[in-house]
Amino acid sequence: GAGVSQTPSNKVTEKGKYVELRCDPISGHTALYWYRQSLGQGPEFLIYFQGTGAADDSGLPNDRFFAVRPEGSVSTLKIQRTERGDSAVYLCASSLVPGMDEQFFGPGTRLTVL
Amino acid sequence: GQQLNQSPQSMFIQEGEDVSMNCTSSSIFNTWLWYKQDPGEGPVLLIALYKAGELTSNGRLTAQFGITRKDSFLNISASIPSDVGIYFCAGRIGNQFYFGTGTSLTVIP
């Protein structure tokens, strides 16, 4: 595709439910990043993948958050037992190689936990 | 995590005016980046800086990497309505990027 796409664009769920957020990076980009952006804040690093493996997951807030990238392309961010504090925009970005400054961001998924 | 503070938090300016915003950190970064984010979109990279003291321009935008490596500023000259948005600084350590709190810019035609 032309750019990074994320689905769904909006997700409303109830406290305690499980959600999956999907990211389709730019074709051929080996590095993929997930960020969380709360209202009025900058993006906060969650995890990044180099190929299929999670090279750094130090930003995941707790074990309710998990992300996979099984074939080195599409990635899914999974949140279990959602809490109201998880409400935010979840951004995905990809770059040709890890650490490359030109990260291309998707439009984000706005998650609302009621 | 790393703390990057941006100021001002918001700006309201007249079209044609110049704008200046800055970013400070308690940590040293090897790379400073400036992004612009429009509503409902992800951030877009504007300028990247790699060396202390470096001054880089991109059209009407000019950014500098502070000598101490703990700060950076972004100037926008002759602002136009499409400059409206939120501007974020970011610092890179290794493969991780740390973003500032953002400066919201409103340009009044």
Backbone of each chain as ProteinMPNN parsed JSONL, in Angstrom:
{"seq_chain_A": "GAGVSQTPSNKVTEKGKYVELRCDPISGHTALYWYRQSLGQGPEFLIYFQGTGAADDSGLPNDRFFAVRPEGSVSTLKIQRTERGDSAVYLCASSLVPGMDEQFFGPGTRLTVL", "coords_chain_A": {"N_chain_A": [[0.817, -1.202, 0.0], [0.212, 2.379, -0.165], [0.77, 3.791, 2.149], [1.094, 3.588, 5.762], [-1.389, 1.691, 7.235], [-4.114, 1.475, 9.527], [-6.358, -0.46, 11.404], [-9.233, -1.064, 13.519], [-10.383, 2.317, 12.743], [-11.614, 3.537, 14.806], [-12.44, 2.333, 18.023], [-14.697, 1.214, 20.313], [-15.116, -0.065, 23.466], [-16.044, -2.153, 26.261], [-15.127, -1.969, 29.683], [-12.907, -4.452, 30.775], [-13.089, -6.074, 28.546], [-11.581, -7.732, 25.662], [-9.35, -6.527, 23.174], [-8.226, -6.12, 19.782], [-5.866, -4.525, 17.785], [-4.965, -3.532, 14.577], [-2.165, -3.254, 12.374], [-0.959, -2.322, 9.256], [2.01, -2.155, 7.766], [4.183, -0.138, 5.633], [4.978, -1.715, 2.615], [7.767, -3.822, 2.629], [9.097, -2.532, 4.649], [11.106, -3.148, 7.408], [11.153, -2.532, 10.082], [8.891, -1.96, 12.737], [6.827, -0.006, 14.741], [4.95, 0.499, 17.734], [2.991, 2.968, 19.295], [1.508, 4.819, 22.003], [-0.802, 7.373, 22.345], [-1.934, 9.693, 24.476], [-4.559, 12.033, 25.25], [-3.594, 15.285, 24.471], [-0.926, 14.78, 24.726], [2.387, 13.704, 23.669], [3.324, 11.014, 21.408], [3.899, 7.87, 22.979], [6.322, 5.492, 23.396], [5.773, 2.024, 22.882], [6.441, -0.638, 21.868], [8.8, -2.215, 19.67], [9.351, -3.861, 16.561], [11.685, -5.844, 14.837], [11.675, -7.172, 11.91], [10.168, -10.265, 12.437], [10.449, -10.497, 15.139], [10.076, -9.182, 18.47], [11.998, -6.606, 19.176], [12.32, -4.771, 21.187], [10.413, -4.435, 23.915], [10.019, -2.814, 26.026], [8.396, -0.651, 26.57], [5.792, -1.474, 26.937], [3.041, -1.24, 29.075], [2.106, -3.112, 30.98], [1.41, -6.622, 31.667], [-0.975, -7.026, 30.368], [-0.875, -6.11, 27.874], [0.094, -7.009, 24.632], [1.91, -7.797, 21.677], [2.145, -8.897, 18.294], [3.855, -10.042, 15.35], [3.733, -11.999, 13.163], [4.544, -12.727, 10.505], [6.346, -10.873, 9.774], [5.279, -8.634, 8.646], [2.295, -7.465, 8.76], [1.083, -6.314, 11.899], [-0.306, -6.986, 15.128], [-1.712, -5.469, 17.886], [-2.539, -6.422, 21.067], [-4.852, -6.18, 23.659], [-5.693, -7.164, 26.797], [-8.408, -7.593, 29.126], [-9.383, -4.871, 29.279], [-8.975, -1.542, 30.556], [-10.28, 1.595, 31.788], [-8.301, 3.489, 31.726], [-6.805, 2.723, 29.56], [-7.744, 3.985, 27.376], [-7.012, 5.79, 24.525], [-5.166, 7.064, 21.67], [-3.821, 4.742, 19.525], [-0.913, 4.463, 17.859], [0.762, 3.35, 14.951], [3.899, 2.86, 13.416], [6.203, 2.604, 10.693], [9.478, 1.809, 9.44], [12.136, 1.717, 7.053], [14.465, 0.423, 7.895], [15.487, -0.607, 11.205], [15.733, 2.015, 13.627], [15.995, 3.98, 11.776], [15.497, 7.355, 10.999], [13.359, 8.344, 9.536], [10.39, 7.646, 10.153], [7.278, 6.346, 9.251], [4.097, 7.17, 9.989], [0.941, 5.665, 10.792], [-2.606, 6.525, 10.695], [-3.663, 5.978, 13.146], [-5.491, 4.248, 15.776], [-8.308, 5.014, 17.519], [-8.978, 4.243, 20.718], [-11.567, 3.667, 22.937], [-12.471, 3.034, 26.155], [-15.161, 2.112, 27.955]], "CA_chain_A": [[0.0, 0.0, 0.0], [0.928, 3.634, -0.271], [1.199, 4.246, 3.454], [0.762, 2.717, 6.879], [-2.821, 1.725, 7.53], [-4.483, 0.894, 10.824], [-7.788, -0.758, 11.555], [-10.19, -0.081, 13.023], [-9.995, 3.699, 13.026], [-12.181, 3.784, 16.126], [-12.91, 1.13, 18.71], [-15.304, 1.463, 21.625], [-15.301, -1.335, 24.147], [-16.37, -2.044, 27.68], [-14.095, -2.358, 30.652], [-12.782, -5.89, 30.965], [-13.095, -6.794, 27.274], [-10.332, -7.925, 24.924], [-9.361, -5.858, 21.87], [-7.085, -6.277, 18.882], [-5.671, -3.403, 16.881], [-4.148, -4.037, 13.482], [-1.325, -2.305, 11.648], [-0.356, -2.751, 7.994], [3.09, -1.208, 7.475], [4.56, 0.026, 4.234], [5.586, -2.943, 2.109], [9.229, -3.831, 2.594], [9.669, -1.946, 5.867], [11.403, -4.222, 8.352], [10.929, -2.076, 11.451], [7.523, -1.541, 13.025], [6.721, 0.541, 16.091], [3.655, 0.865, 18.307], [3.011, 4.048, 20.264], [0.224, 5.198, 22.565], [-0.878, 8.826, 22.501], [-3.057, 10.155, 25.277], [-5.008, 13.369, 24.874], [-2.72, 16.382, 24.857], [0.446, 14.299, 24.945], [3.082, 13.148, 22.518], [3.331, 9.547, 21.359], [4.708, 7.188, 23.98], [6.792, 4.227, 22.844], [5.309, 0.773, 23.499], [7.19, -1.818, 21.439], [9.16, -2.197, 18.266], [9.694, -5.129, 15.926], [12.635, -5.923, 13.734], [11.209, -8.407, 11.285], [9.099, -10.933, 13.171], [10.7, -10.514, 16.566], [9.972, -7.95, 19.256], [13.362, -6.248, 19.561], [12.273, -3.986, 22.418], [9.03, -4.297, 24.39], [10.141, -2.19, 27.342], [7.377, 0.369, 26.752], [4.47, -2.042, 27.25], [2.802, -0.837, 30.462], [1.913, -4.272, 31.865], [1.254, -7.863, 30.901], [-2.238, -7.081, 29.627], [-0.56, -5.675, 26.514], [0.937, -7.939, 23.9], [1.881, -7.52, 20.239], [2.754, -9.929, 17.454], [4.11, -9.722, 13.936], [4.148, -13.371, 12.829], [5.178, -12.903, 9.191], [7.233, -9.747, 9.525], [4.6, -7.537, 7.959], [1.187, -6.988, 9.596], [1.24, -6.487, 13.346], [-1.515, -6.84, 15.926], [-1.544, -5.119, 19.296], [-3.633, -7.067, 21.783], [-5.018, -5.69, 25.02], [-6.623, -7.999, 27.556], [-9.042, -7.013, 30.327], [-9.176, -3.428, 29.102], [-9.322, -0.621, 31.649], [-10.614, 2.929, 31.273], [-7.032, 4.176, 31.503], [-6.219, 2.313, 28.281], [-8.304, 4.842, 26.335], [-5.963, 6.609, 23.899], [-4.947, 6.744, 20.258], [-2.689, 3.841, 19.35], [-0.268, 4.753, 16.581], [1.751, 2.414, 14.425], [4.827, 3.484, 12.467], [7.183, 1.672, 10.135], [10.622, 2.403, 8.763], [12.796, 0.747, 6.175], [15.318, -0.367, 8.782], [15.359, -0.121, 12.578], [16.505, 3.182, 13.999], [15.964, 4.997, 10.728], [14.721, 8.465, 11.533], [12.144, 8.543, 8.756], [9.307, 6.73, 10.492], [6.026, 6.714, 8.623], [3.034, 6.843, 10.928], [-0.427, 5.477, 10.372], [-3.52, 7.516, 11.273], [-3.988, 5.621, 14.514], [-6.784, 3.701, 16.206], [-8.767, 5.65, 18.762], [-9.62, 3.25, 21.588], [-12.32, 4.202, 24.07], [-12.92, 1.981, 27.068], [-16.235, 2.681, 28.771]], "C_chain_A": [[0.857, 1.26, 0.0], [1.483, 4.079, 1.072], [0.863, 3.213, 4.505], [-0.741, 2.815, 7.135], [-3.091, 1.012, 8.845], [-5.987, 0.681, 10.86], [-8.054, -1.344, 12.934], [-9.701, 1.337, 13.279], [-10.5, 4.115, 14.406], [-12.657, 2.47, 16.716], [-13.447, 1.55, 20.068], [-15.572, 0.107, 22.256], [-15.654, -1.089, 25.601], [-15.212, -2.53, 28.531], [-14.109, -3.877, 30.824], [-12.741, -6.697, 29.674], [-11.692, -6.865, 26.671], [-10.433, -7.205, 23.582], [-8.085, -6.174, 21.096], [-7.054, -5.101, 17.936], [-4.664, -3.841, 15.825], [-3.376, -2.914, 12.802], [-0.77, -2.975, 10.389], [0.748, -1.762, 7.628], [3.293, -1.047, 5.978], [5.31, -1.231, 3.789], [7.101, -2.819, 2.055], [9.884, -3.207, 3.808], [9.865, -3.04, 6.911], [11.103, -3.832, 9.788], [9.496, -1.583, 11.615], [7.43, -1.148, 14.488], [5.249, 0.724, 16.473], [3.878, 1.954, 19.357], [1.592, 4.227, 20.812], [0.254, 6.707, 22.784], [-2.135, 9.192, 23.262], [-3.374, 11.589, 24.905], [-4.044, 14.441, 25.382], [-1.278, 15.994, 25.103], [1.085, 13.873, 23.624], [2.993, 11.633, 22.527], [4.305, 8.968, 22.366], [5.037, 5.796, 23.441], [6.232, 3.029, 23.616], [6.25, -0.387, 23.169], [7.655, -1.597, 20.017], [9.643, -3.571, 17.811], [10.762, -4.91, 14.865], [12.331, -7.249, 13.051], [10.069, -8.993, 12.1], [9.255, -10.821, 14.675], [10.549, -9.159, 17.227], [11.358, -7.611, 19.777], [13.405, -5.481, 20.873], [10.818, -3.816, 22.807], [8.981, -3.577, 25.732], [9.081, -1.137, 27.615], [5.991, -0.174, 27.06], [4.183, -1.821, 28.727], [2.636, -1.998, 31.434], [1.621, -5.498, 31.006], [-0.119, -8.007, 30.26], [-2.026, -6.727, 28.15], [0.402, -6.668, 25.873], [0.844, -7.603, 22.419], [2.606, -8.623, 19.497], [2.944, -9.398, 16.043], [4.606, -11.017, 13.281], [4.86, -13.549, 11.49], [6.055, -11.715, 8.822], [6.611, -8.611, 8.747], [3.526, -6.961, 8.878], [1.482, -7.263, 11.067], [-0.11, -6.277, 14.025], [-1.137, -6.517, 17.358], [-2.772, -5.645, 20.033], [-3.679, -6.541, 23.212], [-6.078, -6.534, 25.703], [-7.207, -7.206, 28.72], [-8.882, -5.492, 30.319], [-9.675, -2.635, 30.311], [-9.572, 0.761, 31.052], [-9.34, 3.72, 30.96], [-6.331, 3.776, 30.225], [-6.726, 3.176, 27.129], [-7.233, 5.801, 25.821], [-6.013, 6.352, 22.396], [-3.699, 5.877, 20.176], [-2.16, 4.011, 17.935], [0.721, 3.657, 16.221], [2.633, 3.185, 13.45], [5.75, 2.41, 11.913], [8.333, 2.459, 9.508], [11.362, 1.295, 8.022], [13.689, -0.19, 6.981], [15.177, 0.181, 10.185], [16.241, 1.084, 12.853], [16.543, 4.264, 12.952], [15.04, 6.124, 11.164], [13.42, 8.692, 10.795], [11.163, 7.423, 9.089], [8.047, 7.24, 9.829], [4.888, 6.222, 9.527], [1.712, 6.569, 10.216], [-1.316, 6.509, 11.05], [-3.95, 7.199, 12.697], [-5.337, 4.954, 14.67], [-7.144, 4.381, 17.508], [-9.539, 4.62, 19.566], [-10.301, 3.964, 22.751], [-12.839, 3.037, 24.886], [-13.943, 2.596, 28.025], [-16.301, 2.042, 30.159]], "O_chain_A": [[2.077, 1.197, 0.148], [2.555, 4.682, 1.129], [0.41, 2.111, 4.196], [-1.287, 3.913, 7.239], [-2.388, 0.074, 9.222], [-6.771, 1.517, 10.412], [-7.202, -2.049, 13.475], [-8.7, 1.528, 13.968], [-9.887, 4.941, 15.082], [-13.2, 1.613, 16.019], [-12.742, 2.164, 20.868], [-16.188, -0.763, 21.64], [-15.572, 0.033, 26.101], [-14.431, -3.392, 28.128], [-15.16, -4.497, 30.993], [-12.397, -7.879, 29.697], [-10.764, -6.175, 27.096], [-11.471, -7.26, 22.924], [-7.03, -6.451, 21.666], [-8.071, -4.721, 17.356], [-3.639, -4.445, 16.142], [-3.857, -1.788, 12.672], [-0.186, -4.057, 10.454], [0.452, -0.638, 7.22], [2.661, -1.725, 5.168], [6.17, -1.74, 4.508], [7.648, -1.856, 1.517], [11.095, -3.331, 3.99], [8.93, -3.763, 7.258], [10.83, -4.693, 10.623], [8.959, -0.885, 10.755], [7.898, -1.872, 15.367], [4.416, 1.062, 15.632], [4.794, 1.888, 20.177], [0.611, 3.841, 20.177], [1.211, 7.248, 23.338], [-3.252, 9.028, 22.769], [-2.547, 12.28, 24.31], [-3.722, 14.493, 26.569], [-0.496, 16.787, 25.628], [0.41, 13.708, 22.608], [2.627, 11.035, 23.538], [5.393, 9.503, 22.58], [4.146, 5.028, 23.079], [6.221, 3.022, 24.847], [6.787, -1.036, 24.065], [7.009, -0.89, 19.244], [10.253, -4.326, 18.568], [10.741, -3.936, 14.113], [12.687, -8.315, 13.553], [9.109, -8.293, 12.419], [8.292, -11.028, 15.413], [10.849, -8.123, 16.633], [11.846, -8.249, 20.71], [14.403, -5.529, 21.592], [10.064, -3.132, 22.114], [8.017, -3.716, 26.485], [8.875, -0.759, 28.769], [5.098, 0.596, 27.414], [5.01, -2.182, 29.564], [2.993, -1.871, 32.605], [1.589, -5.419, 29.778], [-0.394, -9.042, 29.653], [-2.872, -7.002, 27.299], [1.38, -7.104, 26.481], [-0.208, -7.165, 21.954], [3.562, -9.209, 20.006], [2.29, -8.448, 15.61], [5.769, -11.111, 12.891], [5.699, -14.439, 11.358], [6.461, -11.578, 7.668], [7.31, -7.73, 8.246], [3.807, -6.074, 9.684], [2.049, -8.295, 11.428], [-0.943, -5.498, 13.562], [-0.33, -7.219, 17.968], [-3.907, -5.346, 19.66], [-2.653, -6.471, 23.888], [-7.218, -6.61, 25.245], [-6.586, -6.273, 29.23], [-8.314, -4.911, 31.243], [-10.642, -3.002, 30.978], [-9.126, 1.057, 29.943], [-9.319, 4.527, 30.031], [-5.356, 4.417, 29.833], [-6.193, 3.104, 26.022], [-6.623, 6.535, 26.599], [-6.796, 5.533, 21.915], [-2.645, 6.24, 20.699], [-2.853, 3.745, 16.953], [1.419, 3.114, 17.078], [2.153, 4.069, 12.74], [6.044, 1.423, 12.588], [8.176, 3.611, 9.103], [11.226, 0.11, 8.327], [13.682, -1.407, 6.794], [14.781, 1.335, 10.35], [17.369, 1.16, 12.365], [17.063, 5.353, 13.199], [13.932, 5.879, 11.64], [12.461, 9.19, 11.384], [11.108, 6.398, 8.41], [7.777, 8.441, 9.844], [4.746, 5.028, 9.788], [1.409, 7.161, 9.18], [-0.846, 7.282, 11.884], [-4.531, 8.043, 13.379], [-6.212, 5.076, 13.813], [-6.388, 4.335, 18.478], [-10.613, 4.176, 19.161], [-9.683, 4.762, 23.455], [-13.549, 2.167, 24.381], [-13.618, 3.491, 28.805], [-17.152, 2.41, 30.969]]}, "seq_chain_B": "GQQLNQSPQSMFIQEGEDVSMNCTSSSIFNTWLWYKQDPGEGPVLLIALYKAGELTSNGRLTAQFGITRKDSFLNISASIPSDVGIYFCAGRIGNQFYFGTGTSLTVIP", "coords_chain_B": {"N_chain_B": [[10.716, 6.857, 31.885], [12.168, 8.933, 29.266], [12.046, 12.488, 29.602], [10.725, 15.051, 27.757], [10.327, 18.41, 27.415], [8.216, 20.787, 26.001], [7.9, 24.131, 24.851], [6.236, 27.101, 23.704], [3.164, 25.777, 25.181], [0.933, 26.259, 23.654], [0.172, 28.326, 20.807], [-1.047, 31.291, 19.352], [-1.141, 32.916, 16.43], [-0.748, 35.568, 13.999], [-1.317, 35.276, 10.512], [1.566, 35.226, 8.478], [3.355, 35.973, 10.416], [6.387, 35.17, 12.233], [7.36, 32.148, 13.901], [8.451, 30.626, 16.919], [9.552, 27.82, 18.694], [10.478, 25.643, 21.401], [12.356, 22.879, 22.797], [13.249, 20.988, 25.569], [15.359, 18.793, 27.427], [16.168, 16.484, 30.051], [17.966, 14.63, 29.454], [20.665, 13.58, 27.327], [20.583, 13.574, 23.843], [21.35, 11.916, 20.762], [20.232, 12.392, 18.374], [17.926, 14.726, 17.178], [14.55, 15.351, 16.433], [11.906, 16.845, 14.569], [8.403, 16.919, 14.36], [5.215, 17.217, 12.716], [1.793, 17.134, 13.495], [-1.366, 16.599, 12.233], [-4.921, 16.901, 12.872], [-6.4, 13.763, 13.578], [-4.505, 12.354, 12.226], [-1.31, 10.653, 11.857], [1.941, 11.649, 13.198], [4.167, 13.595, 11.117], [7.392, 13.614, 9.804], [9.439, 16.476, 9.929], [12.002, 17.735, 10.147], [15.302, 16.528, 10.708], [17.989, 16.321, 12.994], [21.45, 15.914, 13.576], [23.838, 16.568, 14.81], [25.483, 18.259, 17.456], [24.882, 21.707, 17.711], [24.181, 21.908, 15.075], [22.461, 23.465, 12.408], [19.591, 23.377, 10.569], [17.629, 23.673, 7.631], [14.355, 23.527, 6.157], [12.662, 24.497, 3.716], [10.463, 26.925, 4.835], [11.021, 26.309, 7.401], [13.25, 26.121, 10.139], [15.588, 24.489, 12.115], [17.45, 23.864, 15.114], [20.043, 22.031, 16.694], [20.812, 21.86, 19.973], [23.786, 22.995, 21.657], [24.426, 21.718, 24.054], [23.252, 19.324, 23.66], [20.897, 18.772, 24.817], [18.741, 20.189, 24.096], [16.554, 21.747, 21.658], [15.451, 23.877, 18.999], [12.699, 25.067, 16.987], [11.978, 27.036, 14.249], [9.503, 28.76, 12.412], [9.045, 30.538, 9.554], [7.243, 33.353, 8.25], [4.421, 32.507, 8.58], [1.697, 30.456, 7.432], [-1.792, 29.617, 6.835], [-1.959, 26.755, 6.619], [-0.013, 25.857, 8.296], [-1.061, 25.279, 10.676], [-1.439, 23.105, 13.425], [-0.14, 20.444, 15.52], [3.019, 20.501, 16.896], [5.698, 18.405, 17.444], [8.632, 17.668, 19.249], [11.252, 15.259, 19.168], [13.477, 12.914, 20.591], [16.163, 10.705, 19.899], [17.343, 7.648, 21.146], [19.363, 5.087, 20.568], [17.332, 2.683, 19.145], [14.99, 3.722, 20.0], [12.448, 6.202, 20.242], [11.665, 9.26, 21.756], [9.078, 11.363, 22.586], [8.143, 14.834, 22.773], [5.898, 17.01, 24.625], [4.398, 18.546, 22.95], [3.508, 21.396, 20.893], [0.864, 23.405, 20.242], [-0.216, 24.974, 17.377], [-1.921, 27.75, 16.167], [-2.965, 29.513, 13.389], [-4.005, 32.612, 12.489], [-5.908, 33.84, 9.907]], "CA_chain_B": [[11.108, 7.191, 30.524], [12.776, 10.239, 29.055], [11.099, 13.589, 29.672], [11.016, 16.168, 26.87], [9.372, 19.477, 27.67], [8.127, 21.752, 24.926], [7.24, 25.401, 25.14], [5.062, 27.141, 24.569], [2.21, 24.685, 25.008], [0.095, 26.636, 22.523], [0.458, 29.636, 20.236], [-2.028, 31.849, 18.426], [-0.398, 33.963, 15.732], [-1.338, 36.116, 12.789], [-0.679, 34.813, 9.282], [2.709, 36.04, 8.086], [4.304, 36.119, 11.529], [7.339, 34.088, 12.473], [7.052, 31.346, 15.088], [9.585, 29.921, 17.505], [9.197, 26.912, 19.781], [11.663, 24.882, 21.77], [12.219, 21.589, 23.454], [14.381, 20.728, 26.456], [15.364, 17.461, 28.004], [17.166, 16.237, 31.092], [18.872, 13.634, 28.901], [21.39, 13.891, 26.091], [20.177, 12.79, 22.683], [22.249, 11.965, 19.618], [19.431, 12.842, 17.245], [16.7, 15.465, 17.496], [13.621, 15.328, 15.316], [10.694, 17.652, 14.709], [7.268, 16.368, 13.642], [3.937, 17.943, 12.733], [0.654, 16.228, 13.506], [-2.675, 17.17, 11.939], [-5.99, 16.147, 13.553], [-6.789, 12.486, 12.991], [-3.4, 11.782, 11.458], [-0.095, 10.415, 12.61], [2.962, 12.681, 13.001], [4.966, 13.566, 9.893], [8.72, 14.166, 10.074], [9.757, 17.74, 9.259], [13.448, 17.978, 10.134], [16.124, 15.691, 11.574], [19.266, 16.961, 13.35], [22.335, 14.823, 13.985], [25.092, 16.996, 15.422], [25.341, 19.413, 18.339], [25.135, 22.967, 17.036], [23.714, 21.87, 13.686], [21.312, 24.285, 12.028], [19.081, 22.773, 9.335], [16.414, 24.299, 7.117], [13.497, 22.796, 5.23], [11.708, 25.525, 3.301], [10.309, 28.001, 5.813], [11.34, 25.771, 8.722], [14.653, 26.046, 10.534], [15.713, 23.876, 13.433], [18.833, 23.769, 15.603], [20.403, 21.033, 17.7], [21.527, 22.624, 20.976], [25.19, 22.65, 21.941], [24.472, 20.783, 25.184], [22.561, 18.118, 23.178], [19.715, 18.567, 25.636], [17.662, 21.055, 23.672], [16.442, 22.044, 20.235], [14.35, 24.778, 18.702], [12.148, 25.071, 15.641], [11.417, 28.299, 13.796], [8.725, 28.773, 11.178], [8.99, 31.923, 9.09], [6.116, 33.754, 7.387], [3.432, 31.44, 8.775], [0.517, 30.402, 6.567], [-2.847, 28.852, 7.524], [-1.74, 25.303, 6.646], [0.958, 25.525, 9.354], [-1.837, 24.882, 11.856], [-1.266, 21.712, 13.829], [0.639, 20.254, 16.743], [4.411, 20.24, 16.581], [6.366, 17.602, 18.463], [10.044, 17.321, 19.152], [11.536, 13.888, 19.587], [14.883, 12.566, 20.678], [16.393, 9.283, 19.661], [18.43, 6.921, 21.806], [19.324, 3.759, 19.971], [16.181, 2.52, 18.265], [13.795, 4.257, 20.651], [12.157, 7.609, 20.026], [10.936, 9.847, 22.875], [8.411, 12.546, 22.076], [7.787, 15.907, 23.685], [4.494, 17.2, 24.982], [3.723, 19.188, 21.828], [3.122, 22.809, 20.828], [-0.281, 23.563, 19.349], [-0.108, 26.24, 16.646], [-3.096, 28.246, 15.448], [-2.629, 30.655, 12.544], [-5.225, 33.39, 12.206], [-5.732, 34.463, 8.568]], "C_chain_B": [[11.716, 8.576, 30.44], [11.7, 11.321, 29.036], [11.56, 14.703, 28.746], [9.927, 17.208, 27.057], [9.393, 20.49, 26.546], [7.461, 23.023, 25.415], [7.262, 26.272, 23.9], [4.137, 25.953, 24.317], [1.284, 24.969, 23.835], [0.437, 28.048, 22.083], [-0.665, 30.03, 19.293], [-1.33, 33.015, 17.731], [-1.149, 34.408, 14.491], [-0.594, 35.544, 11.58], [0.436, 35.772, 8.885], [3.741, 36.222, 9.19], [5.256, 34.933, 11.578], [7.013, 33.419, 13.801], [8.331, 30.702, 15.606], [9.107, 29.062, 18.653], [10.432, 26.107, 20.148], [11.345, 23.669, 22.613], [13.454, 21.374, 24.315], [14.225, 19.362, 27.092], [16.392, 17.387, 29.121], [18.222, 15.251, 30.592], [19.54, 14.151, 27.637], [20.883, 12.984, 24.977], [21.207, 12.94, 21.563], [21.553, 12.445, 18.351], [18.223, 13.582, 17.778], [15.847, 15.505, 16.228], [12.463, 16.268, 15.613], [9.619, 17.088, 13.789], [6.104, 17.346, 13.683], [2.815, 16.914, 12.664], [-0.632, 17.012, 13.257], [-3.749, 16.327, 12.62], [-6.334, 14.859, 12.82], [-5.71, 11.81, 12.174], [-2.241, 11.461, 12.388], [0.909, 11.526, 12.353], [3.729, 12.472, 11.702], [6.291, 14.247, 10.187], [8.959, 15.421, 9.245], [11.264, 17.895, 9.065], [14.12, 16.996, 11.086], [17.48, 16.354, 11.767], [20.168, 15.919, 13.983], [23.563, 15.242, 14.763], [24.851, 18.229, 16.275], [25.734, 20.68, 17.592], [24.607, 23.039, 15.619], [22.471, 22.724, 13.505], [20.847, 23.78, 10.663], [17.792, 23.452, 8.923], [15.677, 23.359, 6.178], [12.407, 23.781, 4.812], [11.664, 26.652, 4.319], [10.651, 27.554, 7.231], [12.847, 25.746, 8.934], [14.708, 25.45, 11.925], [17.186, 23.819, 13.818], [18.937, 22.733, 16.709], [21.265, 21.772, 18.723], [22.917, 22.091, 21.271], [25.293, 21.61, 23.061], [23.887, 19.423, 24.824], [21.332, 17.801, 24.012], [18.559, 19.477, 25.203], [17.697, 21.285, 22.164], [15.357, 23.083, 20.054], [13.942, 24.653, 17.244], [11.584, 26.452, 15.37], [10.635, 28.078, 12.51], [8.614, 30.23, 10.755], [7.757, 32.126, 8.205], [5.006, 32.712, 7.409], [2.243, 31.592, 7.82], [-0.536, 29.517, 7.245], [-2.598, 27.345, 7.614], [-0.642, 24.886, 7.637], [0.243, 25.101, 10.635], [-1.622, 23.406, 12.151], [-0.525, 21.647, 15.143], [2.043, 19.826, 16.346], [5.053, 19.504, 17.749], [7.856, 17.536, 18.191], [10.187, 15.865, 19.582], [13.039, 13.696, 19.625], [15.038, 11.071, 20.499], [17.57, 8.787, 20.488], [18.348, 5.5, 21.292], [18.179, 3.677, 18.98], [14.888, 3.032, 18.877], [13.691, 5.753, 20.43], [11.296, 8.112, 21.176], [10.38, 11.183, 22.419], [8.141, 13.568, 23.178], [6.292, 16.021, 23.858], [3.708, 17.962, 23.92], [3.489, 20.676, 22.004], [2.019, 22.919, 19.795], [-0.215, 24.94, 18.706], [-1.409, 26.547, 15.924], [-2.677, 29.492, 14.677], [-3.917, 31.354, 12.146], [-5.041, 34.12, 10.877], [-5.925, 35.975, 8.622]], "O_chain_B": [[11.77, 9.302, 31.432], [10.598, 11.113, 28.53], [12.652, 15.244, 28.918], [8.743, 16.919, 26.877], [10.451, 20.997, 26.176], [6.581, 22.996, 26.275], [8.208, 26.199, 23.115], [4.314, 25.214, 23.348], [0.892, 24.057, 23.106], [0.923, 28.861, 22.869], [-1.17, 29.207, 18.53], [-0.967, 33.995, 18.381], [-2.052, 33.729, 14.002], [0.621, 35.354, 11.628], [0.267, 36.99, 8.95], [4.884, 36.589, 8.917], [4.979, 33.857, 11.048], [6.462, 34.043, 14.708], [9.188, 30.285, 14.827], [8.338, 29.522, 19.498], [11.325, 25.909, 19.323], [10.221, 23.471, 23.073], [14.578, 21.557, 23.848], [13.119, 18.851, 27.269], [17.367, 18.138, 29.131], [19.253, 15.061, 31.238], [19.03, 15.052, 26.97], [20.771, 11.771, 25.155], [21.854, 13.98, 21.442], [22.198, 12.851, 17.385], [17.57, 13.126, 18.716], [16.35, 15.668, 15.116], [12.088, 16.461, 16.769], [9.863, 16.814, 12.614], [6.018, 18.195, 14.571], [2.87, 15.959, 11.89], [-0.945, 17.962, 13.974], [-3.514, 15.155, 12.916], [-6.533, 14.854, 11.605], [-5.964, 10.809, 11.504], [-2.184, 11.918, 13.53], [0.756, 12.278, 11.391], [3.919, 11.345, 11.244], [6.315, 15.339, 10.756], [8.721, 15.445, 8.037], [11.736, 18.154, 7.958], [13.577, 16.672, 12.142], [18.057, 16.886, 10.818], [19.727, 15.132, 14.821], [24.264, 14.397, 15.32], [24.114, 19.134, 15.882], [26.77, 20.732, 16.929], [24.585, 24.114, 15.02], [21.556, 22.711, 14.329], [21.626, 23.758, 9.709], [16.954, 23.77, 9.766], [16.274, 22.521, 5.502], [11.367, 23.889, 5.463], [12.687, 27.263, 4.631], [10.575, 28.352, 8.165], [13.614, 25.399, 8.036], [13.96, 25.86, 12.813], [18.061, 23.737, 12.955], [18.042, 22.585, 17.54], [22.34, 22.263, 18.378], [23.184, 20.896, 21.149], [26.148, 20.726, 23.016], [24.011, 18.472, 25.595], [20.785, 16.701, 23.932], [17.524, 19.527, 25.866], [18.705, 21.057, 21.495], [14.437, 23.166, 20.868], [14.709, 24.206, 16.391], [10.805, 26.98, 16.163], [11.045, 27.314, 11.636], [8.138, 31.064, 11.524], [7.298, 31.214, 7.518], [4.689, 32.107, 6.384], [1.847, 32.7, 7.458], [-0.199, 28.744, 8.142], [-2.992, 26.72, 8.598], [-0.373, 23.695, 7.797], [0.879, 24.616, 11.571], [-1.624, 22.568, 11.248], [-0.307, 22.665, 15.8], [2.223, 18.9, 15.555], [4.958, 19.935, 18.899], [8.288, 17.369, 17.05], [9.329, 15.324, 20.28], [13.775, 14.241, 18.803], [14.177, 10.281, 20.886], [18.635, 9.404, 20.53], [17.376, 4.792, 21.552], [18.069, 4.507, 18.077], [13.808, 2.803, 18.332], [14.688, 6.475, 20.429], [10.307, 7.474, 21.536], [11.118, 12.035, 21.925], [7.941, 13.222, 24.342], [5.521, 15.233, 23.311], [2.48, 18.018, 23.983], [3.297, 21.16, 23.119], [2.204, 22.575, 18.627], [-0.164, 25.955, 19.401], [-1.932, 25.724, 15.173], [-2.101, 30.417, 15.249], [-4.805, 30.754, 11.541], [-4.123, 34.928, 10.734], [-5.814, 36.648, 7.597]]}, "name": "protein", "num_of_chains": 2, "seq": "GAGVSQTPSNKVTEKGKYVELRCDPISGHTALYWYRQSLGQGPEFLIYFQGTGAADDSGLPNDRFFAVRPEGSVSTLKIQRTERGDSAVYLCASSLVPGMDEQFFGPGTRLTVLGQQLNQSPQSMFIQEGEDVSMNCTSSSIFNTWLWYKQDPGEGPVLLIALYKAGELTSNGRLTAQFGITRKDSFLNISASIPSDVGIYFCAGRIGNQFYFGTGTSLTVIP"}
